[in-house]
Amino acid sequence: MPFPDIDPVLISIGPLQIHWYGLAYVAGILIGWQYARRLARNASLWQNGVSAVTEAQLDDFLLWVAAGIVGGGRIGYILFYDLQSVLANPIRALEIWNGGMSFHGGLIGTMIAMILFAQRNKIAVWSLFDVVSAVVPIGLFFGRIANFINGELWGRLSSMPWAVIFPTGGPFARHPSQLYEAALEGLVLLTVLAVMIYRHHALKTPGLVCGVFVAGYGLARIFVEFFREPDAQLGYLLGGWLTMGMLLSLPMVLIGLWAIARARRASAAIV
């Protein structure tokens, strides 16, 4: 399939340009914020009918999480994927238009923001983790769609009928791995967490939603990495099959499973 003719720049007014990628971050944060407020106002979802976090607190947290995502995502990309280039040319650290943002870095930045905000506002940190985890797949979905529009982070060579010839990927058809990630990390994970919350009242077990999200994302990312072309500056690791994405996601699976077990033990102890 030929790559769809979509301009990465949505609107251009003189020197001002609004990119789909930036719009994806804004949409993910704002829609996620509204979903989080909806969870907070639904008392029936929470233990004893009392939400662990208020809508007003989520309003205050919006700026914190934005800083955590952007700051952590950029620093993570530099440390995990582009350190040598930045050491050789430090100004590159500011060149976001040259790529990129790291989900794993953004996750770490968001976790730090959540812990600090929870301590400052006397919120149960695991419950805040749960609310944020429930909405993160929304941002992941928009972000991966934006990656596809930008023609970046494309997949490995493929002969499948839905393979795409990307403008920067050479003359060969490749897996549209960005769309695989949008489906798995975004839509599937969002649906799984929503079913847990609304049908099985998972928010009444602090840490359970967070654990499922972290482990679920790790598994989805490892799976998609088999179809995604590794970053050119890193290539394959350890014999030509392991990628940095896999390496960073494996601990997430283990941490997620630990968080699930911890949440269940804590819930059983209360009962």
Backbone as CSV, one residue per row, in Angstrom:
resi,resn,N_x,N_y,N_z,CA_x,CA_y,CA_z,C_x,C_y,C_z
1,MET,0.836,-1.196,0.000,0.000,0.000,0.000,0.872,1.249,0.000
2,PRO,0.513,2.251,-0.781,1.252,3.515,-0.712,0.918,4.248,0.581
3,PHE,1.843,5.052,1.049,1.610,5.817,2.262,0.568,6.899,1.992
4,PRO,-0.441,7.055,2.859,-1.460,8.093,2.629,-0.843,9.483,2.646
5,ASP,-1.319,10.328,1.776,-0.773,11.678,1.636,-1.356,12.578,2.723
6,ILE,-0.743,12.501,3.908,-1.187,13.306,5.050,-0.021,14.189,5.476
7,ASP,-0.235,15.479,5.476,0.806,16.423,5.880,0.963,16.370,7.404
8,PRO,2.186,16.118,7.909,2.399,16.114,9.357,2.023,17.427,10.024
9,VAL,2.006,18.509,9.260,1.614,19.826,9.775,0.126,20.020,9.507
10,LEU,-0.656,20.128,10.566,-2.097,20.289,10.423,-2.451,21.687,9.936
11,ILE,-1.862,22.700,10.587,-2.149,24.095,10.272,-0.833,24.860,10.236
12,SER,-0.670,25.698,9.207,0.520,26.522,9.099,0.103,27.963,8.834
13,ILE,0.433,28.848,9.795,0.121,30.266,9.663,1.432,31.039,9.804
14,GLY,2.023,31.430,8.686,3.328,32.080,8.751,4.344,31.138,9.365
15,PRO,5.094,31.625,10.360,6.081,30.762,11.003,5.455,29.773,12.002
16,LEU,4.178,29.970,12.318,3.499,29.116,13.285,3.005,27.846,12.612
17,GLN,3.410,26.705,13.146,2.965,25.418,12.616,2.416,24.554,13.749
18,ILE,1.258,23.976,13.503,0.652,23.053,14.458,0.739,21.651,13.863
19,HIS,1.536,20.793,14.509,1.755,19.442,14.014,0.748,18.474,14.615
20,TRP,0.435,17.434,13.857,-0.428,16.375,14.367,0.151,15.767,15.647
21,TYR,1.480,15.675,15.709,2.129,15.050,16.863,1.857,15.851,18.139
22,GLY,2.024,17.179,18.048,1.743,18.011,19.212,0.277,17.977,19.585
23,LEU,-0.588,17.962,18.558,-2.025,17.898,18.808,-2.398,16.587,19.489
24,ALA,-1.681,15.507,19.148,-1.948,14.210,19.761,-1.678,14.262,21.264
25,TYR,-0.592,14.923,21.666,-0.293,15.066,23.096,-1.393,15.853,23.796
26,VAL,-1.805,16.948,23.183,-2.850,17.783,23.789,-4.155,17.002,23.912
27,ALA,-4.548,16.319,22.839,-5.794,15.550,22.847,-5.742,14.436,23.876
28,GLY,-4.620,13.722,23.943,-4.491,12.624,24.903,-4.603,13.103,26.338
29,ILE,-3.945,14.219,26.651,-3.975,14.743,28.014,-5.365,15.261,28.375
30,LEU,-5.985,16.020,27.475,-7.280,16.619,27.790,-8.403,15.584,27.867
31,ILE,-8.442,14.654,26.910,-9.475,13.620,26.944,-9.250,12.689,28.135
32,GLY,-7.993,12.359,28.400,-7.681,11.536,29.560,-8.083,12.218,30.857
33,TRP,-7.864,13.510,30.937,-8.249,14.289,32.120,-9.761,14.229,32.342
34,GLN,-10.533,14.364,31.269,-11.991,14.297,31.395,-12.444,12.906,31.833
35,TYR,-11.817,11.875,31.300,-12.155,10.508,31.701,-11.809,10.287,33.171
36,ALA,-10.656,10.804,33.597,-10.258,10.667,35.002,-11.258,11.364,35.927
37,ARG,-11.733,12.532,35.527,-12.734,13.241,36.340,-14.029,12.434,36.433
38,ARG,-14.367,11.772,35.350,-15.564,10.922,35.362,-15.407,9.770,36.350
39,LEU,-14.227,9.174,36.380,-13.976,8.100,37.345,-14.061,8.622,38.774
40,ALA,-13.521,9.813,38.998,-13.496,10.376,40.342,-14.897,10.705,40.853
41,ARG,-15.773,11.118,39.977,-17.114,11.529,40.433,-18.072,10.348,40.604
42,ASN,-17.679,9.173,40.127,-18.538,7.991,40.242,-18.226,7.270,41.549
43,ALA,-18.960,7.600,42.589,-18.682,7.058,43.927,-18.828,5.545,43.989
44,SER,-19.684,4.966,43.152,-19.928,3.522,43.210,-18.707,2.701,42.806
45,LEU,-17.730,3.332,42.153,-16.535,2.606,41.707,-15.497,2.454,42.809
46,TRP,-15.691,3.165,43.923,-14.646,3.257,44.935,-15.028,2.537,46.226
47,GLN,-14.013,2.164,46.959,-14.215,1.500,48.246,-14.994,2.409,49.186
48,ASN,-16.033,1.878,49.795,-16.885,2.615,50.738,-17.588,3.808,50.090
49,GLY,-17.630,3.838,48.763,-18.346,4.899,48.072,-17.683,6.258,48.140
50,VAL,-16.379,6.294,48.426,-15.656,7.561,48.542,-14.447,7.535,47.605
51,SER,-14.422,8.462,46.651,-13.308,8.521,45.716,-12.020,8.906,46.435
52,ALA,-10.927,8.245,46.048,-9.636,8.527,46.676,-9.042,9.838,46.184
53,VAL,-9.564,10.351,45.080,-9.060,11.604,44.520,-10.251,12.413,44.020
54,THR,-10.232,13.714,44.232,-11.350,14.561,43.836,-11.128,15.145,42.441
55,GLU,-12.206,15.638,41.859,-12.101,16.278,40.551,-11.220,17.527,40.627
56,ALA,-11.337,18.266,41.721,-10.511,19.466,41.880,-9.027,19.107,41.935
57,GLN,-8.701,18.005,42.601,-7.307,17.576,42.667,-6.806,17.147,41.291
58,LEU,-7.665,16.501,40.518,-7.272,16.114,39.166,-7.053,17.334,38.285
59,ASP,-7.832,18.392,38.516,-7.622,19.641,37.781,-6.237,20.206,38.075
60,ASP,-5.855,20.173,39.352,-4.538,20.671,39.750,-3.417,19.782,39.209
61,PHE,-3.717,18.494,39.083,-2.700,17.532,38.663,-2.393,17.626,37.170
62,LEU,-3.274,18.270,36.408,-3.136,18.323,34.951,-1.776,18.883,34.534
63,LEU,-1.365,19.980,35.147,-0.082,20.589,34.792,1.078,19.694,35.206
64,TRP,0.938,19.041,36.347,1.988,18.147,36.825,2.216,16.998,35.843
65,VAL,1.119,16.377,35.411,1.255,15.218,34.528,1.781,15.639,33.158
66,ALA,1.390,16.828,32.678,1.905,17.315,31.399,3.421,17.497,31.469
67,ALA,3.890,18.066,32.574,5.333,18.262,32.748,6.052,16.921,32.846
68,GLY,5.439,15.963,33.543,6.050,14.644,33.685,6.158,13.917,32.357
69,ILE,5.094,13.994,31.544,5.086,13.314,30.248,6.126,13.915,29.308
70,VAL,6.089,15.227,29.153,6.981,15.885,28.191,8.431,15.845,28.667
71,GLY,8.662,16.232,29.926,10.030,16.235,30.447,10.622,14.842,30.514
72,GLY,9.862,13.906,31.091,10.350,12.532,31.198,10.511,11.876,29.841
73,GLY,9.554,12.146,28.932,9.629,11.543,27.608,10.862,11.981,26.846
74,ARG,11.192,13.265,26.938,12.360,13.776,26.219,13.662,13.290,26.856
75,ILE,13.752,13.387,28.169,14.973,12.925,28.858,15.164,11.431,28.650
76,GLY,14.065,10.673,28.707,14.154,9.232,28.497,14.656,8.892,27.106
77,TYR,14.185,9.625,26.097,14.637,9.363,24.727,16.140,9.601,24.612
78,ILE,16.608,10.677,25.221,18.038,10.991,25.154,18.859,9.893,25.827
79,LEU,18.438,9.491,27.028,19.209,8.498,27.790,19.157,7.110,27.164
80,PHE,17.971,6.715,26.683,17.801,5.352,26.197,18.170,5.172,24.730
81,TYR,18.002,6.232,23.921,18.115,6.049,22.480,19.124,6.958,21.776
82,ASP,19.495,8.087,22.353,20.254,9.074,21.579,21.362,9.738,22.387
83,LEU,21.887,9.060,23.388,22.844,9.690,24.306,24.125,10.104,23.598
84,GLN,24.656,9.249,22.727,25.921,9.565,22.069,25.806,10.817,21.207
85,SER,24.689,10.969,20.496,24.499,12.145,19.641,24.397,13.417,20.469
86,VAL,23.732,13.328,21.610,23.567,14.505,22.463,24.882,14.876,23.131
87,LEU,25.672,13.873,23.525,26.979,14.164,24.113,27.890,14.846,23.088
88,ALA,27.773,14.433,21.836,28.592,15.041,20.789,28.094,16.431,20.421
89,ASN,26.781,16.645,20.549,26.190,17.933,20.201,25.068,18.234,21.202
90,PRO,25.384,18.829,22.371,24.397,19.028,23.438,23.146,19.788,23.000
91,ILE,23.266,20.662,22.001,22.088,21.426,21.574,21.020,20.501,21.002
92,ARG,21.409,19.293,20.594,20.451,18.324,20.054,19.395,17.938,21.091
93,ALA,19.729,18.089,22.364,18.759,17.757,23.418,17.486,18.583,23.291
94,LEU,17.598,19.763,22.685,16.439,20.641,22.524,15.744,20.449,21.183
95,GLU,16.345,19.667,20.293,15.804,19.510,18.944,14.770,18.386,18.909
96,ILE,13.610,18.650,19.493,12.563,17.639,19.568,12.095,17.227,18.177
97,TRP,12.173,18.167,17.217,11.725,17.867,15.868,12.598,16.821,15.185
98,ASN,13.784,16.561,15.721,14.643,15.514,15.183,14.394,14.180,15.871
99,GLY,13.293,14.049,16.632,13.004,12.851,17.406,13.732,12.960,18.733
100,GLY,13.124,12.680,19.702,11.844,12.109,19.806,11.491,12.085,21.274
101,MET,10.502,11.257,21.541,9.985,11.086,22.892,9.959,9.590,23.200
102,SER,10.258,9.247,24.425,10.261,7.851,24.856,9.089,7.605,25.797
103,PHE,8.281,6.570,25.498,7.188,6.242,26.408,7.717,5.881,27.780
104,HIS,8.768,5.076,27.819,9.299,4.628,29.103,9.809,5.815,29.933
105,GLY,10.426,6.789,29.265,10.855,7.994,29.972,9.667,8.802,30.464
106,GLY,8.634,8.927,29.592,7.426,9.633,29.997,6.739,8.965,31.170
107,LEU,6.785,7.628,31.194,6.191,6.887,32.313,6.917,7.188,33.617
108,ILE,8.242,7.200,33.559,9.022,7.503,34.762,8.741,8.931,35.228
109,GLY,8.703,9.871,34.269,8.412,11.256,34.623,7.037,11.409,35.246
110,THR,6.056,10.693,34.701,4.695,10.753,35.244,4.630,10.126,36.627
111,MET,5.350,9.032,36.842,5.365,8.389,38.168,5.931,9.330,39.220
112,ILE,7.013,10.032,38.869,7.602,10.982,39.820,6.597,12.088,40.126
113,ALA,5.918,12.589,39.092,4.909,13.633,39.295,3.776,13.123,40.181
114,MET,3.339,11.880,39.968,2.249,11.316,40.767,2.638,11.161,42.233
115,ILE,3.842,10.658,42.467,4.283,10.454,43.850,4.379,11.786,44.591
116,LEU,4.994,12.775,43.958,5.140,14.086,44.590,3.781,14.734,44.829
117,PHE,2.887,14.642,43.838,1.559,15.249,43.965,0.743,14.543,45.042
118,ALA,0.825,13.215,45.094,0.074,12.459,46.096,0.540,12.810,47.508
119,GLN,1.850,12.916,47.687,2.381,13.268,49.005,1.958,14.675,49.408
120,ARG,1.997,15.592,48.467,1.650,16.987,48.755,0.172,17.142,49.103
121,ASN,-0.683,16.328,48.474,-2.120,16.477,48.649,-2.749,15.369,49.501
122,LYS,-1.880,14.534,50.110,-2.348,13.454,50.997,-3.349,12.542,50.293
123,ILE,-2.972,12.110,49.099,-3.778,11.175,48.309,-3.107,9.801,48.367
124,ALA,-3.904,8.744,48.445,-3.367,7.386,48.405,-2.678,7.174,47.054
125,VAL,-1.379,6.959,47.068,-0.609,6.968,45.832,-1.032,5.852,44.879
126,TRP,-1.381,4.671,45.404,-1.782,3.580,44.528,-3.093,3.898,43.821
127,SER,-3.991,4.592,44.471,-5.251,4.975,43.831,-5.008,6.005,42.727
128,LEU,-4.076,6.926,42.950,-3.734,7.885,41.902,-3.077,7.166,40.728
129,PHE,-2.215,6.199,41.033,-1.626,5.370,39.979,-2.724,4.722,39.139
130,ASP,-3.752,4.196,39.815,-4.831,3.499,39.111,-5.581,4.429,38.156
131,VAL,-5.936,5.607,38.639,-6.697,6.546,37.808,-5.884,6.952,36.586
132,VAL,-4.636,7.284,36.786,-3.797,7.699,35.670,-3.575,6.536,34.699
133,SER,-3.351,5.343,35.232,-3.155,4.171,34.371,-4.375,3.903,33.503
134,ALA,-5.557,4.152,34.047,-6.792,3.901,33.304,-6.917,4.786,32.072
135,VAL,-6.311,5.973,32.124,-6.488,6.924,31.026,-5.286,7.006,30.089
136,VAL,-4.146,6.476,30.494,-2.945,6.565,29.652,-3.146,5.963,28.262
137,PRO,-3.875,4.825,28.118,-4.051,4.281,26.770,-4.674,5.258,25.777
138,ILE,-5.423,6.231,26.254,-5.992,7.237,25.351,-4.871,8.024,24.690
139,GLY,-3.923,8.477,25.493,-2.773,9.208,24.959,-1.912,8.342,24.055
140,LEU,-1.756,7.062,24.429,-0.959,6.162,23.597,-1.593,5.987,22.222
141,PHE,-2.910,5.873,22.193,-3.604,5.715,20.917,-3.346,6.912,20.007
142,PHE,-3.572,8.119,20.517,-3.367,9.313,19.699,-1.900,9.473,19.302
143,GLY,-1.002,9.158,20.226,0.424,9.295,19.935,0.885,8.376,18.825
144,ARG,0.409,7.126,18.838,0.819,6.176,17.795,0.209,6.545,16.439
145,ILE,-1.016,7.055,16.446,-1.602,7.520,15.190,-0.766,8.669,14.623
146,ALA,-0.311,9.560,15.511,0.539,10.670,15.073,1.872,10.155,14.533
147,ASN,2.433,9.108,15.148,3.658,8.499,14.615,3.441,8.011,13.183
148,PHE,2.279,7.417,12.929,1.970,6.929,11.586,1.857,8.086,10.592
149,ILE,1.153,9.142,10.996,1.004,10.311,10.126,2.372,10.916,9.803
150,ASN,3.263,10.923,10.798,4.610,11.466,10.583,5.485,10.550,9.737
151,GLY,5.031,9.312,9.513,5.842,8.357,8.755,7.094,7.965,9.492
152,GLU,7.005,7.832,10.832,8.172,7.502,11.653,7.891,6.236,12.471
153,LEU,8.960,5.652,12.976,8.857,4.444,13.805,8.142,3.323,13.066
154,TRP,8.415,3.210,11.768,7.755,2.186,10.977,8.335,0.802,11.267
155,GLY,7.663,-0.193,10.688,7.994,-1.574,11.001,9.024,-2.194,10.074
156,ARG,9.225,-3.478,10.275,10.167,-4.239,9.456,9.545,-4.559,8.096
157,LEU,10.371,-5.038,7.191,9.899,-5.384,5.851,8.800,-6.430,5.939
158,SER,7.803,-6.285,5.067,6.656,-7.180,5.118,6.058,-7.370,3.731
159,SER,5.489,-8.561,3.509,4.773,-8.845,2.263,3.272,-8.940,2.503
160,MET,2.811,-8.559,3.688,1.385,-8.615,3.996,0.629,-7.598,3.141
161,PRO,-0.637,-7.880,2.825,-1.385,-6.965,1.943,-1.594,-5.573,2.526
162,TRP,-1.506,-5.440,3.857,-1.676,-4.129,4.473,-0.340,-3.420,4.750
163,ALA,0.750,-3.994,4.285,2.060,-3.360,4.465,2.089,-2.026,3.723
164,VAL,2.874,-1.095,4.257,2.883,0.280,3.747,4.290,0.663,3.282
165,ILE,4.366,1.373,2.175,5.648,1.921,1.709,5.775,3.324,2.287
166,PHE,6.588,3.475,3.316,6.737,4.766,3.993,7.730,5.653,3.234
167,PRO,7.502,6.953,3.206,8.383,7.872,2.457,9.836,7.799,2.895
168,THR,10.070,7.558,4.196,11.440,7.531,4.704,11.943,6.110,4.943
169,GLY,11.153,5.118,4.531,11.516,3.729,4.795,12.056,2.986,3.596
170,GLY,12.451,3.724,2.553,12.963,3.078,1.358,11.832,2.607,0.456
171,PRO,12.157,1.904,-0.604,11.147,1.498,-1.589,10.389,0.232,-1.200
172,PHE,10.609,-0.267,0.005,10.029,-1.546,0.396,8.819,-1.362,1.308
173,ALA,7.874,-2.293,1.188,6.689,-2.270,2.051,7.064,-2.752,3.451
174,ARG,6.474,-2.101,4.448,6.798,-2.404,5.840,5.528,-2.560,6.675
175,HIS,5.676,-3.247,7.802,4.571,-3.332,8.752,4.228,-1.932,9.259
176,PRO,2.953,-1.562,9.279,2.559,-0.296,9.921,2.503,-0.507,11.434
177,SER,3.667,-0.698,12.033,3.735,-1.077,13.453,3.146,-0.012,14.366
178,GLN,3.119,1.243,13.890,2.498,2.295,14.705,1.016,1.989,14.926
179,LEU,0.359,1.454,13.882,-1.063,1.132,14.002,-1.276,-0.105,14.867
180,TYR,-0.331,-1.043,14.833,-0.418,-2.190,15.729,-0.376,-1.716,17.180
181,GLU,0.534,-0.764,17.433,0.660,-0.245,18.794,-0.566,0.568,19.199
182,ALA,-1.114,1.346,18.264,-2.321,2.115,18.568,-3.456,1.187,18.972
183,ALA,-3.544,0.036,18.302,-4.610,-0.919,18.603,-4.374,-1.612,19.940
184,LEU,-3.165,-2.145,20.138,-2.900,-2.941,21.343,-2.698,-2.078,22.585
185,GLU,-1.786,-1.111,22.496,-1.479,-0.270,23.658,-2.590,0.727,23.936
186,GLY,-3.337,1.067,22.884,-4.409,2.050,23.032,-5.765,1.419,23.239
187,LEU,-6.391,0.964,22.153,-7.777,0.512,22.206,-7.971,-0.731,23.062
188,VAL,-7.140,-1.755,22.858,-7.313,-3.003,23.608,-7.088,-2.782,25.097
189,LEU,-5.990,-2.111,25.430,-5.680,-1.892,26.841,-6.709,-0.990,27.508
190,LEU,-7.175,0.029,26.805,-8.214,0.914,27.341,-9.487,0.123,27.637
191,THR,-9.863,-0.770,26.735,-11.071,-1.574,26.911,-10.938,-2.535,28.088
192,VAL,-9.795,-3.202,28.179,-9.564,-4.144,29.278,-9.673,-3.431,30.630
193,LEU,-9.040,-2.288,30.751,-9.058,-1.555,32.014,-10.461,-1.029,32.325
194,ALA,-11.182,-0.573,31.303,-12.541,-0.078,31.522,-13.455,-1.195,32.011
195,VAL,-13.324,-2.388,31.436,-14.126,-3.536,31.893,-13.786,-3.873,33.341
196,MET,-12.511,-3.854,33.673,-12.102,-4.118,35.060,-12.722,-3.111,36.018
197,ILE,-12.731,-1.851,35.612,-13.204,-0.784,36.500,-14.719,-0.801,36.639
198,TYR,-15.429,-0.883,35.524,-16.885,-0.721,35.558,-17.636,-2.020,35.841
199,ARG,-17.062,-3.155,35.470,-17.760,-4.425,35.708,-17.247,-5.162,36.938
200,HIS,-15.968,-5.008,37.202,-15.365,-5.759,38.305,-14.877,-4.858,39.436
201,HIS,-15.169,-3.573,39.364,-14.880,-2.605,40.434,-13.414,-2.670,40.898
202,ALA,-12.512,-2.671,39.926,-11.088,-2.834,40.231,-10.509,-1.670,41.023
203,LEU,-11.132,-0.477,40.957,-10.609,0.657,41.716,-10.746,0.448,43.232
204,LYS,-11.572,-0.528,43.625,-11.713,-0.832,45.042,-10.543,-1.666,45.553
205,THR,-9.676,-2.070,44.646,-8.453,-2.794,45.012,-7.272,-1.949,44.551
206,PRO,-6.815,-0.999,45.352,-5.766,-0.070,44.919,-4.513,-0.769,44.398
207,GLY,-4.089,-0.360,43.238,-2.892,-0.915,42.624,-3.178,-1.951,41.560
208,LEU,-4.405,-2.482,41.518,-4.724,-3.536,40.553,-4.761,-3.004,39.127
209,VAL,-5.439,-1.897,38.903,-5.509,-1.311,37.560,-4.121,-0.921,37.084
210,CYS,-3.354,-0.332,37.971,-1.982,0.065,37.630,-1.149,-1.140,37.224
211,GLY,-1.253,-2.225,37.998,-0.482,-3.422,37.694,-0.837,-4.022,36.354
212,VAL,-2.140,-4.091,36.054,-2.578,-4.655,34.773,-2.122,-3.767,33.625
213,PHE,-2.196,-2.439,33.819,-1.735,-1.545,32.759,-0.243,-1.727,32.489
214,VAL,0.560,-1.707,33.527,2.016,-1.790,33.349,2.410,-3.115,32.700
215,ALA,1.860,-4.229,33.217,2.174,-5.531,32.625,1.612,-5.639,31.217
216,GLY,0.393,-5.142,31.011,-0.234,-5.216,29.693,0.519,-4.419,28.651
217,TYR,0.947,-3.205,29.022,1.724,-2.415,28.075,3.029,-3.124,27.744
218,GLY,3.705,-3.650,28.761,4.973,-4.325,28.530,4.828,-5.486,27.563
219,LEU,3.782,-6.298,27.745,3.557,-7.444,26.857,3.224,-6.979,25.439
220,ALA,2.357,-5.951,25.324,1.985,-5.441,24.006,3.198,-4.877,23.276
221,ARG,4.029,-4.128,23.993,5.203,-3.514,23.363,6.208,-4.569,22.927
222,ILE,6.436,-5.581,23.754,7.367,-6.646,23.388,6.871,-7.356,22.134
223,PHE,5.565,-7.620,22.070,4.997,-8.290,20.895,5.198,-7.453,19.639
224,VAL,4.875,-6.166,19.703,4.968,-5.308,18.518,6.416,-5.108,18.098
225,GLU,7.354,-5.182,19.041,8.764,-4.994,18.699,9.255,-6.029,17.689
226,PHE,8.579,-7.178,17.610,8.964,-8.181,16.612,8.604,-7.728,15.196
227,PHE,7.757,-6.709,15.091,7.348,-6.188,13.786,7.896,-4.783,13.522
228,ARG,8.477,-4.171,14.526,8.923,-2.785,14.429,10.423,-2.722,14.149
229,GLU,10.814,-1.868,13.239,12.234,-1.663,12.940,12.898,-0.957,14.120
230,PRO,14.006,-1.495,14.633,14.664,-0.827,15.771,15.268,0.502,15.357
231,ASP,15.508,1.369,16.320,16.102,2.668,16.040,17.460,2.491,15.357
232,ALA,17.673,3.266,14.305,18.864,3.086,13.472,20.157,3.227,14.259
233,GLN,20.177,4.155,15.238,21.415,4.400,15.977,21.727,3.299,16.990
234,LEU,20.745,2.410,17.240,20.954,1.323,18.190,20.976,-0.042,17.519
235,GLY,20.052,-0.248,16.583,19.964,-1.543,15.921,19.504,-2.629,16.884
236,TYR,19.884,-3.864,16.552,19.506,-5.002,17.390,20.571,-5.228,18.459
237,LEU,20.133,-5.767,19.584,21.029,-6.031,20.705,21.161,-7.533,20.928
238,LEU,22.267,-7.951,21.476,22.474,-9.341,21.905,22.141,-10.361,20.827
239,GLY,22.897,-10.341,19.763,22.759,-11.387,18.761,21.748,-11.123,17.675
240,GLY,21.221,-9.925,17.594,20.404,-9.587,16.444,18.924,-9.839,16.556
241,TRP,18.367,-9.955,17.758,16.913,-10.112,17.864,16.306,-9.219,18.942
242,LEU,17.076,-8.882,19.967,16.565,-8.059,21.071,16.653,-6.583,20.704
243,THR,15.622,-5.808,21.050,15.625,-4.371,20.805,15.573,-3.622,22.133
244,MET,15.881,-2.334,22.079,15.821,-1.529,23.288,14.393,-1.489,23.840
245,GLY,13.403,-1.451,22.948,12.020,-1.461,23.401,11.686,-2.700,24.212
246,MET,12.174,-3.858,23.768,11.969,-5.099,24.517,12.678,-5.044,25.869
247,LEU,13.924,-4.564,25.834,14.732,-4.516,27.037,14.094,-3.636,28.115
248,LEU,13.483,-2.527,27.694,12.850,-1.623,28.644,11.473,-2.117,29.084
249,SER,10.839,-2.943,28.271,9.475,-3.397,28.571,9.444,-4.639,29.439
250,LEU,10.466,-5.476,29.374,10.473,-6.688,30.197,10.354,-6.386,31.692
251,PRO,11.123,-5.420,32.238,10.926,-5.087,33.658,9.510,-4.602,33.957
252,MET,8.856,-3.960,32.980,7.492,-3.503,33.186,6.552,-4.680,33.434
253,VAL,6.745,-5.760,32.688,5.909,-6.951,32.889,6.091,-7.486,34.304
254,LEU,7.337,-7.581,34.736,7.627,-8.106,36.072,7.083,-7.186,37.170
255,ILE,7.276,-5.876,37.002,6.768,-4.917,37.985,5.243,-4.937,38.003
256,GLY,4.632,-5.041,36.833,3.177,-5.096,36.770,2.619,-6.314,37.485
257,LEU,3.238,-7.477,37.269,2.795,-8.695,37.944,2.970,-8.566,39.453
258,TRP,4.080,-7.954,39.872,4.284,-7.728,41.318,3.197,-6.810,41.881
259,ALA,2.852,-5.738,41.148,1.830,-4.798,41.614,0.467,-5.478,41.724
260,ILE,0.153,-6.368,40.776,-1.109,-7.107,40.831,-1.148,-7.996,42.070
261,ALA,-0.054,-8.726,42.308,0.001,-9.608,43.479,-0.075,-8.803,44.771
262,ARG,0.615,-7.661,44.833,0.575,-6.818,46.021,-0.829,-6.304,46.288
263,ALA,-1.520,-5.883,45.215,-2.874,-5.355,45.372,-3.816,-6.430,45.893
264,ARG,-3.699,-7.634,45.384,-4.578,-8.725,45.822,-4.293,-9.112,47.273
265,ARG,-3.023,-9.138,47.655,-2.681,-9.448,49.052,-3.232,-8.391,49.989
266,ALA,-3.062,-7.133,49.620,-3.556,-6.047,50.470,-5.073,-6.104,50.588
267,SER,-5.769,-6.424,49.492,-7.231,-6.508,49.521,-7.683,-7.665,50.397
268,ALA,-6.983,-8.799,50.296,-7.343,-9.963,51.114,-7.114,-9.702,52.595
269,ALA,-6.054,-8.928,52.894,-5.766,-8.625,54.297,-6.853,-7.743,54.899
270,ILE,-7.395,-6.809,54.076,-8.457,-5.919,54.580,-9.735,-6.697,54.845
271,VAL,-10.059,-7.638,53.923,-11.260,-8.458,54.087,-11.124,-9.338,55.311
